[in-house]
Amino acid sequence: MSQIIDQATTKFKDVLEHLRKDLSSMRAGRANPQMLDNIKVDVYSQLMPIVQVANITVVDASLLTVKPWDKSTVEAVTHAIKSSDIGIQPIVEGEVIKLPIPPLTEERRLDYVKVMKSKLEEARIAVRQVRKELLDEVANQKDSNNLSEDDAERLEKQVQKLVDETNESIETIGKEKEKELMQV
């Protein structure tokens, strides 16, 4: 019985962690190394995450520097940054790539809020899918007489409580990110 609750807790934590990771890559007008997390660089005949080929440093609130470990990959890293959707033009100075973070326009902020809300909805959908899986598991155990009616009902209530807590967390995360994105 507690196995199902443990499974639920783990899955809901995974959903929240995935959401936080997705939202951390959205820029909010200030330098943040996670902005580059989704960028893949074509080096050594394979696509590698930028964090595996370069050191990323925050110089100040509006400037990141990227220093590839191998000098021969500067051009590939620059190309990967230019072709990504982060909207930043890299400036190459020797073997260091500077990324000046321009302030976000109101229109761009609103676009980011829309994207963020779609990511929140994806997280809510994932929570509903997990809830369905768990409730199906409870029903299967009840049908095979591994759980009594009372235990099954108790488990369903516990699962629903976890779902409600997770949805509240999703809302809180969304409000914090929206506040961060809209801050000038």
Contact map, one row per residue, 1 for C-alpha under 8 A:
1111100000000000000000000000000000000000000000000000000000000000000000000000000000000000000000000000000000000000000000000000000000000000000000000000001000100000000000000000000000000000
1111110000000000000000000000000000000000000000000000000000000000000000000000000000000000000000000000000000000000000000000000000000000000000000000000000000000000000000000000000000000000
1111111000000000000000000000000000000000000000000000000000000000000000000000000000000000000000000000000000000000000000000000000000000000000000000000000000000000000000000000000000000000
1111111100000000000000000000000000000000000000000000000000000000000000000000000000000000000000000000000000000000000000000000000000000100010000000000000000000000000000000000000000000000
1111111110000000000000000000000000000000000000000000000000000000000000000000000000000000000000000000000000000000000000000000000000000000000000000000000000100110000000000000000000000000
0111111111000000000000000000000000000000000000000000000000000000000000000000000000000000000000000000000000000000000000000000000000000000000000000000000000000000000000000000000000000000
0011111111100000000000000000000000000000000000000000000000000000000000000000000000000000000000000000000000000000000000000000000000000000000000000000000000000000000000000000000000000000
0001111111110000000000000000000000000000000000000000000000000000000000000000000000000000000000000000000000000000000000000000000001100100000000000000000000000010010000000000000000000000
0000111111111000000000000000000000000000000000000000000000000000000000000000000000000000000000000000000000000000000000000000000000000000000000000000000000000000010000000000000000000000
0000011111111100000000000000000000000000000000000000000000000000000000000000000000000000000000000000000000000000000000000000000000000000000000000000000000000000000000000000000000000000
0000001111111110000000000000000000000000000000000000000000000000000000000000000000000000000000000000000000000000000000000000000001000000000000000000000000000000000000000000000000000000
0000000111111111000000000000000000000000000000000000000000000000000000000000000000000000000000000000000000000000000000000000001001000000000000000000000000000000011001000000000000000000
0000000011111111100000000000000000000000000000000000000000000000000000000000000000000000000000000000000000000000000000000000000000000000000000000000000000000000000000000000000000000000
0000000001111111110000000000000000000000000000000000000000000000000000000000000000000000000000000000000000000000000000000000000000000000000000000000000000000000000000000000000000000000
0000000000111111111000000000000000000000000000000000000000000000000000000000000000000000000000000000000000000000000000000010011000000000000000000000000000000000000000000000000000000000
0000000000011111111100000000000000000000000000000000000000000000000000000000000000000000000000000000000000000000000000000010000000000000000000000000000000000000000001001100000000000000
0000000000001111111110000000000000000000000000000000000000000000000000000000000000000000000000000000000000000000000000000000000000000000000000000000000000000000000000000000000000000000
0000000000000111111111000000000000000000000000000000000000000000000000000000000000000000000000000000000000000000000000000000000000000000000000000000000000000000000000000000000000000000
0000000000000011111111100000000000000000000000000000000000000000000000000000000000000000000000000000000000000000000000110010000000000000000000000000000000000000000000000000000000000000
0000000000000001111111110000000000000000000000000000000000000000000000000000000000000000000000000000000000000000000000000000000000000000000000000000000000000000000000000000100000000000
0000000000000000111111111000000000000000000000000000000000000000000000000000000000000000000000000000000000000000000000000000000000000000000000000000000000000000000000000000000000000000
0000000000000000011111111100000000000000000000000000000000000000000000000000000000000000000000000000000000000000000000100000000000000000000000000000000000000000000000000000000000000000
0000000000000000001111111100000000000000000000000000000000000000000000000000000000000000000000000000000000000000000100100000000000000000000000000000000000000000000000000000000010000000
0000000000000000000111111110000001100000000000000000000000000000000000000000000000000000000000000000000000000000000000000000000000000000000000000000000000000000000000000000000000000000
0000000000000000000011111110000001111100000000000000000000000000000000000000000000000000000000000000000000000000000000000000000000000000000000000000000000000000000000000000000000000000
0000000000000000000001111111000000100000000000000000000000000000000000000000000000000000000000000000000000000001000000000000000000000000000000000000000000000000000000000000000000000000
0000000000000000000000011111111100100000000000000000000000000000000000000000000000000100000000000000000000000000000000000000000000000000000000000000000000000000000000000000000000001000
0000000000000000000000000111110000000000000000000000000000000000000000000000000000000000000000000000000100001000000000000000000000000000000000000000000000000000000000000000000000011110
0000000000000000000000000011111000000000000000000000000000000100000000000000000000000000000000000000111100000000000000000000000000000000000000000000000000000000000000000000000000001001
0000000000000000000000000011111100000000000000000000000000001110000000000000000000000000000000000000101000000000000000000000000000000000000000000000000000000000000000000000000000000000
0000000000000000000000000010111110100000000000000000000001011111000000000000000000000000000000000000100000000000000000000000000000000000000000000000000000000000000000000000000000000000
0000000000000000000000000010011111100000000000000000000001000001000000000000000000000000000000000000000000000000000000000000000000000000000000000000000000000000000000000000000000000000
0000000000000000000000000000001111111000000000000000000111000001000000000000000000000000000000000000000000000000000000000000000000000000000000000000000000000000000000000000000000000000
0000000000000000000000011000000111111000000000000000000000000000000000000000000000000000000000000000000000000000000000000000000000000000000000000000000000000000000000000000000000000000
0000000000000000000000011110001111111100000000000000000000000000000000000000000000000100000000000000000000000000000000000000000000000000000000000000000000000000000000000000000000000000
0000000000000000000000001000000011111110000000000110000000000000000000000000000000000100000000000000000000000000000000000000000000000000000000000000000000000000000000000000000000000000
0000000000000000000000001000000011111110000000001110000000000000000000000000000000000000000000000000000000000000000000000000000000000000000000000000000000000000000000000000000000000000
0000000000000000000000001000000000111111000000001000000000000000000000000000000000000000000000000000000000000000000000000000000000000000000000000000000000000000000000000000000000000000
0000000000000000000000000000000000011111100000001100000000000000000000000000000110010000000000000000000000000000000000000000000000000000000000000000000000000000000000000000000000000000
0000000000000000000000000000000000000111110000111100000000000000000000000000000100000000000000000000000000000000000000000000000000000000000000000000000000000000000000000000000000000000
0000000000000000000000000000000000000011111001111100100000000000000000000001100100000000000000000000000000000000000000000000000000000000000000000000000000000000000000000000000000000000
0000000000000000000000000000000000000001111111110000000000000000000000000001100100000000000000000000000000000000000000000000000000000000000000000000000000000000000000000000000000000000
0000000000000000000000000000000000000000111111110000000000000000000000001001000000000000000000000000000000000000000000000000000000000000000000000000000000000000000000000000000000000000
0000000000000000000000000000000000000000011111000000000000000000000000000000000000000000000000000000000000000000000000000000000000000000000000000000000000000000000000000000000000000000
0000000000000000000000000000000000000000011111100000000000000000000000000000000000000000000000000000000000000000000000000000000000000000000000000000000000000000000000000000000000000000
0000000000000000000000000000000000000000111111110000000000000000000000000000000000000000000000000000000000000000000000000000000000000000000000000000000000000000000000000000000000000000
0000000000000000000000000000000000000001111011111000000000000000000000000000000000000000000000000000000000000000000000000000000000000000000000000000000000000000000000000000000000000000
0000000000000000000000000000000000000001111001111101100000000000000000000000000000000000000000000000000000000000000000000000000000000000000000000000000000000000000000000000000000000000
0000000000000000000000000000000000001111100000111111100000000000000000000000000000000000000000000000000000000000000000000000000000000000000000000000000000000000000000000000000000000000
0000000000000000000000000000000000011011100000011111110000000000000000000000100000000000000000000000000000000000000000000000000000000000000000000000000000000000000000000000000000000000
0000000000000000000000000000000000011000000000001111111100000000000000000000000000000000000000000000000000000000000000000000000000000000000000000000000000000000000000000000000000000000
0000000000000000000000000000000000000000000000011111110000000000000000000000000000000000000000000000000000000000000000000000000000000000000000000000000000000000000000000000000000000000
0000000000000000000000000000000000000000100000011111111000000000000111000000000000000000000000000000000000000000000000000000000000000000000000000000000000000000000000000000000000000000
0000000000000000000000000000000000000000000000000111111100000000011111000000000000000000000000000000000000000000000000000000000000000000000000000000000000000000000000000000000000000000
0000000000000000000000000000000000000000000000000010111110000000011110000000000000000000000000000000000000000000000000000000000000000000000000000000000000000000000000000000000000000000
0000000000000000000000000000000010000000000000000010011111000001111000000000000000000000000000000000000000000000000000000000000000000000000000000000000000000000000000000000000000000000
0000000000000000000000000000000010000000000000000000001111100001110000000000000000000000000000000000000000000000000000000000000000000000000000000000000000000000000000000000000000000000
0000000000000000000000000000001110000000000000000000000111111011100000000000000000000000000000000000000000000000000000000000000000000000000000000000000000000000000000000000000000000000
0000000000000000000000000000000000000000000000000000000011111111100000000000000000000000000000000000000000000000000000000000000000000000000000000000000000000000000000000000000000000000
0000000000000000000000000000001000000000000000000000000001111111000000000000000000000000000000000000000000000000000000000000000000000000000000000000000000000000000000000000000000000000
0000000000000000000000000000011000000000000000000000000001111110000000000000000000000000000000000000000000000000000000000000000000000000000000000000000000000000000000000000000000000000
0000000000000000000000000000111000000000000000000000000000111111000000000000000000000000000000000001110000000000000000000000000000000000000000000000000000000000000000000000000000000000
0000000000000000000000000000011000000000000000000000000001111111100000000000000000000000000000000111100000000000000000000000000000000000000000000000000000000000000000000000000000000000
0000000000000000000000000000001110000000000000000000000111110111110000000000000000000000000000000111100000000000000000000000000000000000000000000000000000000000000000000000000000000000
0000000000000000000000000000000000000000000000000000000111100011111000000000000000000000000000011110000000000000000000000000000000000000000000000000000000000000000000000000000000000000
0000000000000000000000000000000000000000000000000000011110000001111100000000000000000000000000011110000000000000000000000000000000000000000000000000000000000000000000000000000000000000
0000000000000000000000000000000000000000000000000000011100000000111110000100000000000000000000111000000000000000000000000000000000000000000000000000000000000000000000000000000000000000
0000000000000000000000000000000000000000000000000000111000000000011111101100100000000000000000110000000000000000000000000000000000000000000000000000000000000000000000000000000000000000
0000000000000000000000000000000000000000000000000000111000000000001111100000000000000000000000000000000000000000000000000000000000000000000000000000000000000000000000000000000000000000
0000000000000000000000000000000000000000000000000000110000000000000111111100000000000000000000000000000000000000000000000000000000000000000000000000000000000000000000000000000000000000
0000000000000000000000000000000000000000000000000000000000000000000111111100000000000000000000100000000000000000000000000000000000000000000000000000000000000000000000000000000000000000
0000000000000000000000000000000000000000000000000000000000000000000001111110000000000000000000000000000000000000000000000000000000000000000000000000000000000000000000000000000000000000
0000000000000000000000000000000000000000001000000000000000000000000101111111100000000000000000000000000000000000000000000000000000000000000000000000000000000000000000000000000000000000
0000000000000000000000000000000000000000000000000000000000000000001101111111110000000000000000111000000000000000000000000000000000000000000000000000000000000000000000000000000000000000
0000000000000000000000000000000000000000000000000000000000000000000000011111111000000000000000000000000000000000000000000000000000000000000000000000000000000000000000000000000000000000
0000000000000000000000000000000000000000111000000000000000000000000000001111111100000000000000000000000000000000000000000000000000000000000000000000000000000000000000000000000000000000
0000000000000000000000000000000000000000110000000100000000000000000100001111111110000000000000000000000000000000000000000000000000000000000000000000000000000000000000000000000000000000
0000000000000000000000000000000000000000000000000000000000000000000000000111111111000000010100001000000000000000000000000000000000000000000000000000000000000000000000000000000000000000
0000000000000000000000000000000000000000000000000000000000000000000000000011111111100000000000000000000000000000000000000000000000000000000000000000000000000000000000000000000000000000
0000000000000000000000000000000000000011110000000000000000000000000000000001111111110000000000000000000000000000000000000000000000000000000000000000000000000000000000000000000000000000
0000000000000000000000000000000000000010000000000000000000000000000000000000111111110101110000000000000000000000000000000000000000000000000000000000000000000000000000000000000000000000
0000000000000000000000000000000000000000000000000000000000000000000000000000011111111011110000000000000000000000000000000000000000000000000000000000000000000000000000000000000000000000
0000000000000000000000000000000000000000000000000000000000000000000000000000001111111000000000000000000000000000000000000000000000000000000000000000000000000000000000000000000000000000
0000000000000000000000000000000000000010000000000000000000000000000000000000000111111110000000000000000000000000000000000000000000000000000000000000000000000000000000000000000000000000
0000000000000000000000000000000000000000000000000000000000000000000000000000000001111110000000000000000000000000000000000000000000000000000000000000000000000000000000000000000000000000
0000000000000000000000000010000000110000000000000000000000000000000000000000000010011111000000000000000000000000000000000000000000000000000000000000000000000000000000000000000000000000
0000000000000000000000000000000000000000000000000000000000000000000000000000000001011111100000000000000000000000000000000000000000000000000000000000000000000000000000000000000000000000
0000000000000000000000000000000000000000000000000000000000000000000000000000000011000111110000000011110000000000000000000000000000000000000000000000000000000000000000000000000000000000
0000000000000000000000000000000000000000000000000000000000000000000000000000000011000011111000000011000000000000000000000000000000000000000000000000000000000000000000000000000000000000
0000000000000000000000000000000000000000000000000000000000000000000000000000010011000001111100001111000000000000000000000000000000000000000000000000000000000000000000000000000000000000
0000000000000000000000000000000000000000000000000000000000000000000000000000000000000000111110001110000000000000000000000000000000000000000000000000000000000000000000000000000000000000
0000000000000000000000000000000000000000000000000000000000000000000000000000010000000000011111111100000000000000000000000000000000000000000000000000000000000000000000000000000000000000
0000000000000000000000000000000000000000000000000000000000000000000000000000000000000000001111111100000000000000000000000000000000000000000000000000000000000000000000000000000000000000
0000000000000000000000000000000000000000000000000000000000000000000000000000000000000000000111111000000000000000000000000000000000000000000000000000000000000000000000000000000000000000
0000000000000000000000000000000000000000000000000000000000000000001100100100000000000000000111111000000000000000000000000000000000000000000000000000000000000000000000000000000000000000
0000000000000000000000000000000000000000000000000000000000000000111100000100000000000000000111111100000000000000000000000000000000000000000000000000000000000000000000000000000000000000
0000000000000000000000000000000000000000000000000000000000000000111000000100010000000000011111111110000000000000000000000000000000000000000000000000000000000000000000000000000000000000
0000000000000000000000000000000000000000000000000000000000000011110000000000000000000000011110011111000000000000000000000000000000000000000000000000000000000000000000000000000000000000
0000000000000000000000000000000000000000000000000000000000000011110000000000000000000001111000001111100000000000000000000000000000000000000000000000000000000000000000000000000000000000
0000000000000000000000000000000000000000000000000000000000000111000000000000000000000001110000000111110000000000000000000000000000000000000000000000000000000000000000000000000000000000
0000000000000000000000000000111000000000000000000000000000000111000000000000000000000001000000000011111000000000000000000000000000000000000000000000000000000000000000000000000000000000
0000000000000000000000000000100000000000000000000000000000000100000000000000000000000001000000000001111100000000000000000000000000000000000000000000000000000000000000000000000000000000
0000000000000000000000000000110000000000000000000000000000000000000000000000000000000000000000000000111110000000000000000000000000000000000000000000000000000000000000000000000000000000
0000000000000000000000000001100000000000000000000000000000000000000000000000000000000000000000000000011111011000000000000000000000000000000000000000000000000000000000000000000000000000
0000000000000000000000000000000000000000000000000000000000000000000000000000000000000000000000000000001111111000000000000000000000000000000000000000000000000000000000000000000000000000
0000000000000000000000000000000000000000000000000000000000000000000000000000000000000000000000000000000111111100000000000000000000000000000000000000000000000000000000000000000000000100
0000000000000000000000000000000000000000000000000000000000000000000000000000000000000000000000000000000011111110000000000000000000000000000000000000000000000000000000000000000000000000
0000000000000000000000000000000000000000000000000000000000000000000000000000000000000000000000000000000111111111000000000000000000000000000000000000000000000000000000000000000000000000
0000000000000000000000000001000000000000000000000000000000000000000000000000000000000000000000000000000111111111100000000000000000000000000000000000000000000000000000000000000000001100
0000000000000000000000000000000000000000000000000000000000000000000000000000000000000000000000000000000001111111110000000000000000000000000000000000000000000000000000000000000000000100
0000000000000000000000000000000000000000000000000000000000000000000000000000000000000000000000000000000000111111111000000000000000000000000000000000000000000000000000000000000000000000
0000000000000000000000000100000000000000000000000000000000000000000000000000000000000000000000000000000000011111111100000000000000000000000000000000000000000000000000000000000000001000
0000000000000000000000000000000000000000000000000000000000000000000000000000000000000000000000000000000000001111111110000000000000000000000000000000000000000000000000000000000001001000
0000000000000000000000000000000000000000000000000000000000000000000000000000000000000000000000000000000000000111111111000000000000000000000000000000000000000000000000000000000000000000
0000000000000000000000000000000000000000000000000000000000000000000000000000000000000000000000000000000000000011111111100000000000000000000000000000000000000000000000000000000000000000
0000000000000000000000100000000000000000000000000000000000000000000000000000000000000000000000000000000000000001111111110000000000000000000000000000000000000000000000000000010011000000
0000000000000000000000000000000000000000000000000000000000000000000000000000000000000000000000000000000000000000111111111000000000000000000000000000000000000000000000000000010000000000
0000000000000000000000000000000000000000000000000000000000000000000000000000000000000000000000000000000000000000011111111100000000000000000000000000000000000000000000000000000000000000
0000000000000000001001100000000000000000000000000000000000000000000000000000000000000000000000000000000000000000001111111110000000000000000000000000000000000000000000000000000000000000
0000000000000000001000000000000000000000000000000000000000000000000000000000000000000000000000000000000000000000000111111111000000000000000000000000000000000000000000000110010000000000
0000000000000000000000000000000000000000000000000000000000000000000000000000000000000000000000000000000000000000000011111111100000000000000000000000000000000000000000000000000000000000
0000000000000000000000000000000000000000000000000000000000000000000000000000000000000000000000000000000000000000000001111111110000000000000000000000000000000000000000000000000000000000
0000000000000011001000000000000000000000000000000000000000000000000000000000000000000000000000000000000000000000000000111111111000000000000000000000000000000000000000000100000000000000
0000000000000000000000000000000000000000000000000000000000000000000000000000000000000000000000000000000000000000000000011111111100000000000000000000000000000000000000100100000000000000
0000000000000000000000000000000000000000000000000000000000000000000000000000000000000000000000000000000000000000000000001111111110000000000000000000000000000000000000000000000000000000
0000000000000010000000000000000000000000000000000000000000000000000000000000000000000000000000000000000000000000000000000111111111000000000000000000000000000000000000000000000000000000
0000000000010010000000000000000000000000000000000000000000000000000000000000000000000000000000000000000000000000000000000011111111100000000000000000000000000000001001100000000000000000
0000000000000000000000000000000000000000000000000000000000000000000000000000000000000000000000000000000000000000000000000001111111110000000000000000000000000000001000000000000000000000
0000000000000000000000000000000000000000000000000000000000000000000000000000000000000000000000000000000000000000000000000000111111111000000000000000000000000000000000000000000000000000
0000000100110000000000000000000000000000000000000000000000000000000000000000000000000000000000000000000000000000000000000000011111111100000000000000000000000000000000000000000000000000
0000000100000000000000000000000000000000000000000000000000000000000000000000000000000000000000000000000000000000000000000000001111111110000000000000000000000011001000000000000000000000
0000000000000000000000000000000000000000000000000000000000000000000000000000000000000000000000000000000000000000000000000000000111111111000000000000000000000000000000000000000000000000
0000000000000000000000000000000000000000000000000000000000000000000000000000000000000000000000000000000000000000000000000000000011111111100000000000000000000000000000000000000000000000
0001000100000000000000000000000000000000000000000000000000000000000000000000000000000000000000000000000000000000000000000000000001111111110000000000000000000010000000000000000000000000
0000000000000000000000000000000000000000000000000000000000000000000000000000000000000000000000000000000000000000000000000000000000111111111000000000000000010010000000000000000000000000
0000000000000000000000000000000000000000000000000000000000000000000000000000000000000000000000000000000000000000000000000000000000011111111100000000000000000000000000000000000000000000
0000000000000000000000000000000000000000000000000000000000000000000000000000000000000000000000000000000000000000000000000000000000001111111110000000000000000000000000000000000000000000
0001000000000000000000000000000000000000000000000000000000000000000000000000000000000000000000000000000000000000000000000000000000000111111111000010000100110000000000000000000000000000
0000000000000000000000000000000000000000000000000000000000000000000000000000000000000000000000000000000000000000000000000000000000000011111111100000000100000000000000000000000000000000
0000000000000000000000000000000000000000000000000000000000000000000000000000000000000000000000000000000000000000000000000000000000000001111111110000000000000000000000000000000000000000
0000000000000000000000000000000000000000000000000000000000000000000000000000000000000000000000000000000000000000000000000000000000000000111111111110000000000000000000000000000000000000
0000000000000000000000000000000000000000000000000000000000000000000000000000000000000000000000000000000000000000000000000000000000000000011111111111100100000000000000000000000000000000
0000000000000000000000000000000000000000000000000000000000000000000000000000000000000000000000000000000000000000000000000000000000000000001111111110000000000000000000000000000000000000
0000000000000000000000000000000000000000000000000000000000000000000000000000000000000000000000000000000000000000000000000000000000000000000111111110000000000000000000000000000000000000
0000000000000000000000000000000000000000000000000000000000000000000000000000000000000000000000000000000000000000000000000000000000000000000011111111000000000000000000000000000000000000
0000000000000000000000000000000000000000000000000000000000000000000000000000000000000000000000000000000000000000000000000000000000000000000011111111000000000000000000000000000000000000
0000000000000000000000000000000000000000000000000000000000000000000000000000000000000000000000000000000000000000000000000000000000000000010011111111101100000000000000000000000000000000
0000000000000000000000000000000000000000000000000000000000000000000000000000000000000000000000000000000000000000000000000000000000000000000001001111111100000000000000000000000000000000
0000000000000000000000000000000000000000000000000000000000000000000000000000000000000000000000000000000000000000000000000000000000000000000001000011111110000000000000000000000000000000
0000000000000000000000000000000000000000000000000000000000000000000000000000000000000000000000000000000000000000000000000000000000000000000000000001111111000000000000000000000000000000
1000000000000000000000000000000000000000000000000000000000000000000000000000000000000000000000000000000000000000000000000000000000000000000000000011111111100000000000000000000000000000
0000000000000000000000000000000000000000000000000000000000000000000000000000000000000000000000000000000000000000000000000000000000000000011001000011111111110000000000000000000000000000
0000000000000000000000000000000000000000000000000000000000000000000000000000000000000000000000000000000000000000000000000000000000000000000000000000111111111000000000000000000000000000
0000000000000000000000000000000000000000000000000000000000000000000000000000000000000000000000000000000000000000000000000000000000000000000000000000011111111100000000000000000000000000
1000100000000000000000000000000000000000000000000000000000000000000000000000000000000000000000000000000000000000000000000000000000000000010000000000001111111110000000000000000000000000
0000000000000000000000000000000000000000000000000000000000000000000000000000000000000000000000000000000000000000000000000000000000000010010000000000000111111111000000000000000000000000
0000000000000000000000000000000000000000000000000000000000000000000000000000000000000000000000000000000000000000000000000000000000000000000000000000000011111111100000000000000000000000
0000100000000000000000000000000000000000000000000000000000000000000000000000000000000000000000000000000000000000000000000000000000000000000000000000000001111111110000000000000000000000
0000100100000000000000000000000000000000000000000000000000000000000000000000000000000000000000000000000000000000000000000000000000100110000000000000000000111111111000000000000000000000
0000000000000000000000000000000000000000000000000000000000000000000000000000000000000000000000000000000000000000000000000000000000100000000000000000000000011111111100000000000000000000
0000000000000000000000000000000000000000000000000000000000000000000000000000000000000000000000000000000000000000000000000000000000000000000000000000000000001111111110000000000000000000
0000000110010000000000000000000000000000000000000000000000000000000000000000000000000000000000000000000000000000000000000000000000000000000000000000000000000111111111000000000000000000
0000000000010000000000000000000000000000000000000000000000000000000000000000000000000000000000000000000000000000000000000000001100100000000000000000000000000011111111100000000000000000
0000000000000000000000000000000000000000000000000000000000000000000000000000000000000000000000000000000000000000000000000000000000000000000000000000000000000001111111110000000000000000
0000000000000000000000000000000000000000000000000000000000000000000000000000000000000000000000000000000000000000000000000000000000000000000000000000000000000000111111111000000000000000
0000000000010001000000000000000000000000000000000000000000000000000000000000000000000000000000000000000000000000000000000000001000000000000000000000000000000000011111111100000000000000
0000000000000000000000000000000000000000000000000000000000000000000000000000000000000000000000000000000000000000000000000001001000000000000000000000000000000000001111111110000000000000
0000000000000000000000000000000000000000000000000000000000000000000000000000000000000000000000000000000000000000000000000000000000000000000000000000000000000000000111111111000000000000
0000000000000001000000000000000000000000000000000000000000000000000000000000000000000000000000000000000000000000000000000000000000000000000000000000000000000000000011111111100000000000
0000000000000001000000000000000000000000000000000000000000000000000000000000000000000000000000000000000000000000000000010011000000000000000000000000000000000000000001111111110000000000
0000000000000000000000000000000000000000000000000000000000000000000000000000000000000000000000000000000000000000000000010000000000000000000000000000000000000000000000111111111000000000
0000000000000000000000000000000000000000000000000000000000000000000000000000000000000000000000000000000000000000000000000000000000000000000000000000000000000000000000011111111100000000
0000000000000000000100000000000000000000000000000000000000000000000000000000000000000000000000000000000000000000000000000000000000000000000000000000000000000000000000001111111110000000
0000000000000000000000000000000000000000000000000000000000000000000000000000000000000000000000000000000000000000000110010000000000000000000000000000000000000000000000000111111111000000
0000000000000000000000000000000000000000000000000000000000000000000000000000000000000000000000000000000000000000000000000000000000000000000000000000000000000000000000000011111111100000
0000000000000000000000000000000000000000000000000000000000000000000000000000000000000000000000000000000000000000000000000000000000000000000000000000000000000000000000000001111111110000
0000000000000000000000100000000000000000000000000000000000000000000000000000000000000000000000000000000000000000000100000000000000000000000000000000000000000000000000000000111111111000
0000000000000000000000000000000000000000000000000000000000000000000000000000000000000000000000000000000000000000100100000000000000000000000000000000000000000000000000000000011111111100
0000000000000000000000000000000000000000000000000000000000000000000000000000000000000000000000000000000000000000000000000000000000000000000000000000000000000000000000000000001111111110
0000000000000000000000000001000000000000000000000000000000000000000000000000000000000000000000000000000000000000000000000000000000000000000000000000000000000000000000000000000111111110
0000000000000000000000000011100000000000000000000000000000000000000000000000000000000000000000000000000000001001100000000000000000000000000000000000000000000000000000000000000011111110
0000000000000000000000000001000000000000000000000000000000000000000000000000000000000000000000000000000001001100000000000000000000000000000000000000000000000000000000000000000001111111
0000000000000000000000000001000000000000000000000000000000000000000000000000000000000000000000000000000000000000000000000000000000000000000000000000000000000000000000000000000000111111
0000000000000000000000000000100000000000000000000000000000000000000000000000000000000000000000000000000000000000000000000000000000000000000000000000000000000000000000000000000000000111
